[in-house]
Amino acid sequence: MRKPIRRLGMALGVIVLVLAGFGVFVAMAPLPSYETRPPALKVEVTPERVARGKRHVELLCAGCHFDSGTGGLTGKRMVDVPTQFGWAYSKNITADPAKGIGAWTDGEIAFLLRTGIARDGRYTPPWMVKLPNAADQDVEDIIAFLRSDDPLVRAQTVDDREGEPSFLTRLLCRVAFKPFAYPQQPIVAPPATDQVAFGRYLVTARLGCFACHSADFKTNDELNPERSAGFLGGGNAMPDVAAKLVYTSNLTPDPDTGIGRWTYAQFRRALVEGIGIENEPLRYPMVPHRILEEHEVAAIFAYLRAVPAIRNAVPSPDPYDVPAGDRGKQVFYKYKCNSCHGDTGLGQYDLRQGPARYPTDDALIAYVKHPERAKPGIAMPTWDGVIQEDEYTPLVGYVRTLASSASGR
């Protein structure tokens, strides 16, 4: 009897040693590398392609890659990556040949976007958007824009900053998250006239809404989005700029916990203007998607009304403490301006330049009420009718103090 027990103990010991060794390897090794097989692709750069590509880049890439300090897609720290995945930085994707992607071929860019494998073979972490199901035209439009002379992608010599993937990320990249195969057949988007099918394409392939709005990034299925756990049922915990957890909304047609009772006007206001049905601002990392066209918003709504309903009461976001004292600061926190701008006004979007551009309070208030009139496509809510009229003056006064502090005055 003792001999079998001894053998079992030895076997368990070997297993423990193997697992420990694998754990050490995962913790110490870089993320995996793979063979690169970029296609022989050459994208024709036309004004039409560049215009479409810019929309895609602003919707998919700019939120992570745009640095307000450089005014271009030079990369920055990605504050909305959950801490369980580590410390993340996006890359410089401007046309600089040494620091950016100016020396990459069109095929290498397409291969990265499709598979997740960079030109040197390194697998990009899970927070990098992959487009395995996007239409060929969308991918080529993105490449055309990256080849343009638009200020967003004009060459800038800015060094990349390396992130610090957590052990969980390193492990997932070894056992769960793998590169996608490059498509062997053409991919064509459904016609916009087929509203539900086109809406599905937007939600699952072009915009990837399901990735945030399903149960958890770790259980998403990029190739077969509907197989993702809690598909579009929300509850995925994501940090805002102030490191407060925000839980993504349930977008299924459940009447009590989803959007089953929402009207199209309510949905459109939330998606395009960033204001929810209780007349409250949506919390970052959700931002207004102003550059979506009306037929795209309608298609998304039609598709979301057609998906299976999930009853999932999403928790409320972590609350903010509204500080005592300065009323302007109180208004700033009351409307969760720090969710995007942080405590200093910098955050994900730098508001400290606003007072210089709008030297009078009336001009700055007009901008805050309707930022989209001054900057079409801006990822800032339409505050008119949300912030109370007597709150604007103290609010802009506080914003001016943030700008003055930043400039040292």
C-alpha positions in Angstrom: 0.0 0.0 0.0 2.8 2.4 0.8 4.4 2.0 -2.6 1.4 3.2 -4.6 0.9 6.1 -2.2 4.6 7.0 -2.6 4.3 6.8 -6.4 1.2 9.0 -6.3 3.0 11.5 -4.1 6.0 11.6 -6.5 3.6 12.1 -9.5 1.9 15.0 -7.7 5.2 16.5 -6.9 6.3 16.3 -10.5 3.1 18.0 -11.6 3.6 20.8 -9.1 7.1 21.3 -10.2 6.0 21.4 -13.9 3.2 23.9 -13.1 5.6 26.0 -11.1 8.2 26.0 -13.9 5.5 26.9 -16.4 4.4 29.8 -14.2 7.9 31.1 -13.9 8.3 30.9 -17.7 5.1 32.7 -18.3 6.0 35.5 -15.8 9.5 36.0 -17.2 9.1 35.4 -21.0 8.0 38.1 -23.4 4.6 37.7 -25.1 4.6 35.0 -27.8 5.9 35.5 -31.3 4.6 33.9 -34.5 5.5 33.6 -38.1 4.4 36.6 -40.3 2.8 36.0 -43.7 1.6 39.4 -44.8 -0.3 39.5 -48.1 1.1 41.3 -51.2 -1.4 44.1 -50.7 -1.1 47.6 -52.2 -3.9 50.0 -51.3 -4.8 52.8 -53.7 -5.0 56.0 -51.7 -8.0 58.1 -52.9 -9.8 61.0 -51.3 -12.9 58.8 -50.8 -10.9 56.0 -49.2 -9.1 58.4 -46.9 -12.4 60.0 -45.8 -13.9 56.7 -45.0 -10.7 55.5 -43.3 -10.6 58.6 -41.1 -14.1 57.8 -39.7 -13.0 54.2 -38.9 -9.8 55.4 -37.3 -11.6 58.0 -35.2 -14.1 55.4 -34.0 -11.7 52.5 -33.5 -8.1 53.8 -33.0 -8.0 57.4 -31.9 -9.5 56.8 -28.5 -6.4 54.7 -27.6 -3.7 56.2 -29.8 -4.4 59.9 -29.8 -2.2 62.0 -27.5 -3.5 65.5 -26.8 0.0 66.6 -26.1 1.3 65.8 -29.6 -2.0 66.2 -31.5 -1.5 62.9 -33.3 -1.8 59.2 -33.0 1.6 58.8 -31.2 0.3 56.6 -28.4 -0.3 57.0 -24.7 -1.2 55.2 -21.6 -4.5 53.4 -21.9 -6.1 54.2 -18.6 -9.3 52.2 -19.4 -7.6 48.9 -19.6 -8.7 47.0 -16.5 -5.8 46.7 -14.0 -6.1 42.9 -14.0 -4.5 43.0 -17.5 -1.6 45.2 -16.4 -0.2 48.6 -17.5 -0.9 49.3 -21.1 0.4 51.8 -23.6 -0.7 52.2 -27.2 1.9 52.6 -30.0 2.9 55.4 -32.3 1.0 54.7 -35.5 2.0 57.9 -37.4 3.9 57.8 -40.7 7.3 58.2 -39.0 9.5 55.4 -40.6 11.6 54.8 -37.5 9.3 55.5 -34.6 5.9 54.9 -36.2 4.6 52.6 -39.0 5.9 54.6 -42.0 8.2 51.8 -43.0 5.5 49.1 -42.8 4.0 47.7 -46.0 0.3 47.8 -46.6 0.2 44.0 -46.2 2.0 44.2 -42.9 -0.6 46.7 -41.5 -3.4 44.5 -42.8 -1.8 41.4 -41.3 -1.6 43.1 -37.9 -5.2 44.4 -38.0 -6.5 41.0 -39.1 -4.4 38.6 -37.0 -2.9 40.6 -34.2 0.7 39.8 -35.3 3.1 42.7 -35.7 5.7 42.9 -38.5 8.4 41.5 -36.2 6.2 38.6 -35.2 5.2 39.7 -31.8 1.7 39.1 -30.7 -0.1 42.3 -29.7 -1.8 42.2 -26.3 -5.5 41.6 -26.0 -6.3 45.4 -25.6 -5.2 46.0 -29.2 -8.2 46.0 -31.5 -8.3 43.1 -34.0 -10.5 43.0 -37.1 -10.8 39.4 -38.2 -14.4 39.9 -39.4 -14.2 43.4 -40.9 -14.9 43.9 -44.6 -11.9 44.2 -46.9 -13.0 47.7 -47.8 -12.9 48.8 -44.2 -9.4 47.5 -43.6 -8.1 49.0 -46.8 -9.8 52.3 -46.0 -8.0 52.4 -42.7 -4.7 51.8 -44.4 -5.4 54.5 -46.9 -6.0 57.0 -44.1 -2.8 55.9 -42.4 -1.0 56.7 -45.6 -2.5 60.2 -45.9 -1.1 63.6 -44.8 -3.8 64.1 -42.2 -2.4 65.8 -39.0 -3.5 62.8 -37.0 -1.1 60.5 -38.8 1.6 62.9 -40.0 5.1 61.6 -39.1 6.1 62.4 -35.5 9.3 61.1 -33.9 7.8 59.9 -30.6 9.2 56.8 -28.9 6.9 54.0 -28.0 6.5 53.2 -24.3 6.4 49.6 -23.3 3.6 48.3 -21.2 3.7 45.9 -18.4 1.3 43.0 -19.1 0.2 41.3 -15.9 0.7 37.6 -15.3 -2.9 37.0 -16.2 -2.4 38.7 -19.6 0.8 36.7 -20.2 -1.0 33.5 -19.3 -4.0 34.2 -21.5 -1.7 35.0 -24.4 -0.2 31.5 -24.0 -3.3 29.5 -23.5 -6.4 31.4 -24.6 -5.7 34.5 -26.8 -4.2 33.4 -30.1 -3.6 35.1 -33.4 -6.4 34.9 -35.9 -6.0 33.3 -39.3 -5.7 35.8 -42.2 -8.9 35.5 -44.3 -8.5 33.4 -47.3 -11.7 34.6 -48.9 -13.0 38.2 -49.6 -15.1 39.7 -46.8 -17.9 42.0 -47.8 -20.1 44.0 -45.5 -23.9 43.5 -45.7 -25.8 46.2 -47.6 -27.0 49.1 -45.5 -30.5 48.4 -46.8 -30.6 45.2 -44.8 -30.9 47.1 -41.5 -30.6 44.2 -39.0 -27.7 42.5 -40.9 -25.9 45.8 -41.3 -26.4 46.6 -37.6 -25.0 43.2 -36.7 -21.9 43.9 -38.8 -21.4 47.3 -37.1 -21.8 45.9 -33.6 -19.7 42.7 -34.0 -17.2 43.5 -36.7 -16.6 47.1 -37.6 -17.1 48.8 -34.2 -16.8 45.8 -31.9 -19.4 47.1 -29.4 -19.9 43.5 -28.1 -16.3 43.4 -26.8 -17.0 45.9 -24.0 -20.7 45.2 -23.6 -20.5 41.4 -23.1 -19.7 39.8 -19.7 -15.9 39.9 -19.7 -13.0 40.5 -22.0 -11.6 37.1 -21.0 -14.6 35.2 -22.3 -15.2 37.1 -25.6 -15.1 35.1 -28.9 -13.8 37.5 -31.5 -14.4 35.1 -34.4 -17.9 34.2 -33.3 -19.1 37.1 -31.2 -22.5 35.7 -30.4 -20.8 32.9 -28.5 -19.2 35.4 -26.1 -20.4 34.9 -22.5 -23.3 37.3 -21.8 -23.3 38.6 -25.4 -24.3 42.3 -25.2 -25.7 41.8 -21.7 -23.2 44.2 -20.1 -21.6 44.1 -16.7 -18.0 44.2 -17.9 -16.0 46.2 -15.3 -13.9 49.0 -16.8 -12.0 51.8 -15.0 -12.4 55.4 -15.9 -9.7 58.0 -15.8 -10.1 58.4 -12.0 -9.7 54.6 -11.6 -13.4 54.2 -10.6 -15.1 51.1 -12.0 -17.8 51.6 -14.6 -19.9 48.6 -15.6 -20.9 48.4 -19.3 -24.6 48.7 -20.1 -26.9 45.8 -20.9 -27.7 46.4 -24.6 -30.1 43.5 -25.1 -33.9 44.2 -25.4 -34.7 43.0 -21.8 -37.4 45.5 -20.7 -36.2 45.8 -17.1 -32.4 45.6 -17.2 -31.6 46.3 -20.9 -32.9 48.7 -23.6 -36.2 47.0 -24.3 -38.3 50.0 -23.3 -36.0 52.6 -24.9 -37.2 54.6 -27.9 -35.0 55.2 -30.8 -34.7 58.9 -29.8 -33.4 57.9 -26.4 -31.0 55.4 -27.8 -29.7 57.9 -30.3 -29.2 60.6 -27.7 -27.2 58.1 -25.6 -25.0 56.8 -28.4 -24.5 60.1 -30.3 -24.7 62.8 -27.6 -23.6 60.8 -24.5 -26.7 61.5 -22.4 -28.7 58.6 -20.9 -32.5 58.3 -20.5 -32.4 59.8 -17.0 -30.8 62.9 -18.5 -27.4 61.9 -16.9 -24.0 61.8 -18.7 -22.7 58.5 -19.6 -19.4 57.7 -17.8 -16.1 57.2 -19.6 -14.9 54.9 -21.1 -18.2 55.3 -23.0 -18.1 58.4 -25.1 -20.4 60.0 -27.7 -20.1 58.6 -31.1 -21.0 61.7 -33.0 -19.5 60.7 -36.4 -21.9 57.8 -36.8 -24.3 58.5 -39.6 -28.0 58.3 -39.0 -28.5 55.1 -41.0 -25.7 53.5 -38.9 -27.4 54.5 -35.6 -30.7 53.2 -36.8 -29.2 49.9 -38.0 -27.4 49.4 -34.6 -30.7 50.0 -32.8 -32.6 47.6 -35.1 -30.0 44.8 -34.5 -30.0 45.3 -30.7 -33.7 45.0 -30.6 -33.4 41.6 -32.4 -30.7 39.9 -30.2 -31.8 37.5 -27.4 -32.7 39.4 -24.3 -30.6 38.8 -21.2 -31.8 39.8 -17.8 -28.8 41.3 -16.2 -29.1 44.2 -13.7 -25.7 45.9 -14.2 -24.3 47.4 -11.0 -24.1 51.1 -10.6 -20.7 52.7 -11.2 -18.4 53.4 -8.3 -19.5 56.8 -6.9 -17.5 59.9 -6.7 -17.3 62.0 -3.6 -18.4 65.6 -4.3 -16.0 67.8 -2.5 -17.0 70.5 -0.1 -16.1 74.2 -0.7 -15.7 75.6 -4.2 -19.0 75.4 -6.0 -17.4 75.2 -9.4 -15.4 72.1 -8.3 -18.6 70.6 -6.9 -20.3 71.0 -10.3 -17.3 69.5 -12.0 -17.6 66.4 -9.9 -21.4 66.4 -9.8 -21.5 65.9 -13.6 -18.5 63.5 -13.5 -16.3 65.7 -15.7 -13.3 64.1 -13.9 -14.4 60.7 -15.4 -12.8 61.9 -18.7 -10.6 64.8 -17.6 -9.2 63.6 -14.3 -8.8 65.7 -11.2 -6.3 68.1 -12.9 -8.2 68.6 -16.2 -5.7 66.5 -18.2 -7.0 62.9 -18.0 -8.0 61.2 -21.2 -9.0 64.6 -22.8 -7.2 67.8 -21.9 -9.6 70.6 -21.2 -6.9 73.0 -20.0 -6.5 74.6 -23.4 -10.2 75.6 -23.6 -10.1 78.9 -21.6 -7.4 80.3 -23.9 -9.5 79.5 -27.0 -12.6 81.0 -25.3 -11.5 84.0 -23.3 -14.9 85.1 -22.1 -17.2 83.1 -19.9 -20.1 83.4 -22.3 -18.0 81.9 -25.1 -16.7 79.1 -22.9 -20.2 78.3 -21.6 -21.5 78.2 -25.2 -18.8 75.7 -26.0 -19.6 73.5 -23.0 -23.3 73.5 -23.9 -22.7 72.5 -27.5 -19.1 71.3 -28.1 -20.2 69.5 -31.3 -20.9 72.9 -32.9 -17.3 74.0 -32.6 -15.7 70.5 -33.1 -17.9 68.1 -35.0 -17.3 64.6 -33.9 -15.9 65.6 -30.5 -16.1 62.9 -27.8 -17.8 65.2 -25.3 -21.5 65.1 -24.3 -24.0 67.8 -25.3 -24.5 69.5 -22.0 -27.3 71.9 -22.9 -30.4 70.9 -20.9 -28.3 68.7 -18.5 -26.2 71.1 -16.5 -28.4 73.7 -14.7 -28.2 77.2 -16.0 -26.9 78.6 -12.7 -24.1 76.0 -12.6 -22.3 77.0 -15.8 -20.6 80.2 -14.5 -19.0 78.5 -11.4 -18.1 75.5 -13.6 -16.2 77.5 -16.2 -14.6 79.5 -13.4 -13.2 76.2 -12.0 -12.0 75.1 -15.4 -10.1 78.3 -15.7 -8.3 77.6 -12.4 -7.3 74.2 -13.8 -5.9 75.9 -16.8 -4.1 78.5 -14.7 -2.6 75.8 -12.5 -1.3 73.9 -15.5 0.4 77.0 -16.9 1.9 78.0 -13.6 0.1 81.2 -13.3 
